[in-house]
């Protein structure tokens, strides 16, 4: 195949299992693997109106917000790098790229799949309570939005 595979990860067992499957698929299909971790760009604590606070208070809130955003960005990058490093050790000949991506998980995975023009996206199937919810919300969003093959890993069994 010699294509490209994308997997989104966080620090959950489900994401780890999906990443391991993505690595095995990438190795078997002689594909490159992109491991991404998404961080939120929405951080609470912003004043509703500038008029209700002085410039000093607004600046303090903005500095705190930027600090939290920088922490989230670094945590996502470290998460992706940690998983990618594990896959590089397990599959030394595999080309693995890693990065943190800003946004909401499902839409960010879709956007990255389009940006990278991947051949396959791998997601975990974190089962949610109730008969009407077969896929978790991220997997459900990704399934409806990707324009490539999708591999859903059953992560409900250990």
SVG drawing of the C-alpha trace seen along z (x, -y; Angstrom):
<svg xmlns="http://www.w3.org/2000/svg" viewBox="-31 -50 45 59">
<polyline fill="none" stroke="black" stroke-width="0.4" points="0.0,0.0 2.7,-2.5 0.2,-5.1 -0.4,-7.2 -2.4,-6.3 -3.5,-8.8 -4.4,-8.0 -5.5,-10.4 -4.4,-9.8 -4.9,-11.0 -3.9,-9.5 -6.7,-6.9 -6.3,-3.1 -8.7,-3.2 -6.5,-5.6 -3.4,-3.5 -5.0,-0.4 -6.0,-2.2 -2.5,-3.5 -1.0,0.0 -3.4,1.3 -2.5,-1.7 1.2,-0.9 0.5,2.8 -1.5,1.7 1.1,-0.8 3.8,1.8 1.8,4.5 0.7,2.0 4.2,0.4 2.6,-3.0 3.7,-6.1 1.9,-6.8 0.9,-10.1 0.1,-10.2 -1.7,-13.3 -3.0,-14.5 -5.6,-17.2 -5.8,-20.0 -8.6,-22.4 -8.4,-26.0 -11.3,-26.9 -10.2,-27.9 -12.6,-29.5 -11.9,-32.5 -12.3,-35.3 -14.3,-38.3 -17.7,-38.7 -17.2,-42.3 -14.1,-44.5 -16.2,-47.3 -16.8,-45.5 -13.1,-45.1 -10.1,-47.4 -7.3,-46.8 -5.1,-45.4 -7.6,-42.7 -8.2,-41.8 -4.5,-41.6 -4.0,-39.3 -6.8,-37.0 -5.3,-37.0 -1.9,-36.1 -3.4,-33.3 -5.3,-32.0 -2.2,-32.0 -0.3,-30.1 -3.0,-27.4 -3.1,-27.2 0.6,-26.8 0.4,-24.0 -2.3,-22.2 -0.3,-22.5 2.8,-21.1 0.8,-18.2 -0.7,-17.3 2.7,-17.3 4.2,-15.2 1.3,-12.7 1.7,-12.3 5.5,-12.0 5.3,-9.4 3.0,-7.2 5.0,-7.7 8.2,-6.8 6.6,-3.6 5.6,-2.7 9.1,-3.6 10.6,-1.2 8.1,1.6 8.5,1.1 12.0,-0.4 11.5,-0.5 8.2,-2.4 8.2,-6.1 6.1,-7.8 5.3,-11.5 3.9,-13.1 2.4,-16.5 -0.2,-18.3 -3.2,-19.7 -5.4,-22.5 -9.2,-22.1 -12.0,-19.7 -11.0,-16.1 -13.3,-14.8 -13.2,-17.8 -9.4,-18.1 -8.8,-14.5 -11.0,-15.0 -9.1,-18.3 -5.7,-16.6 -6.8,-13.6 -7.7,-16.1 -4.5,-18.2 -2.3,-15.1 -4.4,-13.4 -4.2,-10.1 -5.4,-6.8 -6.8,-5.6 -7.8,-7.0 -7.7,-4.7 -10.0,-5.4 -10.9,-3.5 -14.4,-2.4 -14.9,-3.4 -18.4,-2.0 -20.9,-4.3 -23.9,-3.3 -27.2,-2.8 -28.3,-1.0 -28.3,-4.0 -24.7,-4.8 -22.5,-2.2 -19.4,-4.4 -18.0,-7.0 -18.6,-10.6 -15.2,-11.2 -15.3,-8.0 -18.9,-8.9 -17.8,-12.3 -14.8,-11.0 -16.8,-8.3 -19.2,-10.8 -16.6,-13.3 -13.5,-11.5 -13.0,-11.1 -10.8,-8.1 -10.9,-4.5 -11.7,-4.3 -10.6,-1.5 -12.5,-1.3 -10.6,0.6 -12.7,2.5 -11.1,1.1 -13.9,2.4 -12.2,5.7 -8.8,6.1"/>
</svg>
